[in-house]
Amino acid sequence: MFRHPTAAALLSCAIAAASPAAAAGTGLYRAGLETPLTSVAIVRDIRWACTGASCSAPRAATSPDANVCTAIARRVGRLTSFSAGERSFDSAELARCNAAAPATATAVAAN
């Protein structure tokens, strides 16, 4: 056992950082597209790869998931689905994302 309180506190912090809750920022964003496209886009400093009716990107722990969903919909058009890590957006959340989508999808230029 640790005799020094600082060492015990550091060990507690290390264990907490390795917990599943701390890993929430990991994984992928996935977006289903209403209008298929093949492209690479940088949206909110996140590199998205789109092929056919889906796009994916590494999940950024610093951006709220709803903001990322709105930003990708604004860039690629209406989404049929969106997930951040293990969490899939429900129909109400997806509708809020799609409210930002342009009326017609446009080709996304590679960045």
C-alpha positions in Angstrom: 0.0 0.0 0.0 1.1 3.6 -0.5 2.4 5.4 2.5 2.5 8.8 0.8 -0.9 10.5 0.1 0.5 12.1 -3.1 1.4 8.7 -4.6 -2.1 7.4 -3.8 -3.7 10.4 -5.4 -1.7 10.1 -8.5 -2.6 6.4 -8.8 -6.3 7.3 -8.4 -6.0 9.9 -11.2 -4.3 7.3 -13.5 -7.0 4.8 -12.9 -9.7 7.3 -13.5 -8.1 8.4 -16.8 -8.1 4.9 -18.0 -11.7 4.3 -17.3 -14.4 3.9 -20.0 -15.8 7.3 -19.1 -12.5 8.9 -20.0 -12.5 7.0 -23.3 -15.8 8.6 -24.4 -13.8 10.9 -26.7 -12.5 7.9 -28.6 -13.9 6.0 -31.5 -15.4 7.3 -34.7 -18.1 9.6 -36.0 -20.2 8.0 -38.6 -22.8 9.8 -40.8 -25.2 8.1 -43.2 -25.8 10.3 -46.2 -29.1 10.9 -48.0 -27.2 11.8 -51.2 -24.2 9.5 -51.8 -20.8 11.1 -52.6 -17.1 10.2 -52.6 -14.9 12.8 -51.1 -12.6 13.9 -48.3 -13.6 17.0 -46.3 -12.2 18.9 -43.4 -15.1 20.0 -41.2 -14.4 21.6 -37.8 -10.8 20.5 -38.1 -11.9 16.9 -38.4 -10.9 14.9 -41.6 -14.0 13.1 -43.0 -13.8 10.3 -45.6 -17.0 9.8 -47.5 -17.7 6.9 -49.8 -21.1 6.2 -51.2 -23.8 6.7 -48.6 -21.5 7.0 -45.5 -18.8 9.2 -44.0 -16.6 8.5 -41.1 -14.0 10.5 -39.1 -12.0 10.1 -35.9 -13.9 11.3 -32.9 -12.7 14.6 -31.4 -13.1 14.8 -27.6 -13.0 18.6 -27.8 -16.1 19.1 -29.9 -19.7 18.6 -28.7 -21.1 15.7 -30.8 -24.2 17.8 -31.7 -22.0 20.5 -33.2 -20.1 18.0 -35.2 -23.3 16.5 -36.6 -24.7 19.9 -37.5 -21.4 20.9 -39.2 -21.1 17.7 -41.3 -24.8 18.1 -42.4 -24.1 21.7 -43.4 -21.2 20.5 -45.5 -22.5 17.3 -47.1 -26.3 17.6 -47.0 -29.0 15.7 -45.1 -28.0 12.8 -43.0 -29.9 9.5 -42.6 -28.0 8.6 -39.4 -25.3 9.9 -37.1 -23.3 8.3 -34.4 -20.5 9.4 -32.1 -18.6 6.5 -30.7 -21.1 4.0 -29.3 -24.0 6.6 -29.2 -26.4 6.9 -32.1 -28.5 10.0 -32.5 -32.2 9.6 -32.2 -34.7 11.1 -34.7 -35.0 14.4 -32.8 -31.3 14.9 -32.6 -30.9 14.0 -36.3 -33.6 16.5 -37.3 -31.7 19.3 -35.5 -28.6 18.3 -37.5 -30.5 18.2 -40.7 -31.9 21.7 -40.1 -28.5 23.0 -41.0 -28.2 21.0 -44.2 -28.5 22.9 -47.5 -31.7 22.5 -49.5 -29.7 20.5 -52.1 -26.5 18.6 -51.6 -23.5 19.9 -53.4 -20.2 18.1 -54.1 -17.6 18.5 -51.4 -14.2 19.5 -52.7 -11.3 17.6 -51.3 -9.2 19.6 -48.9 
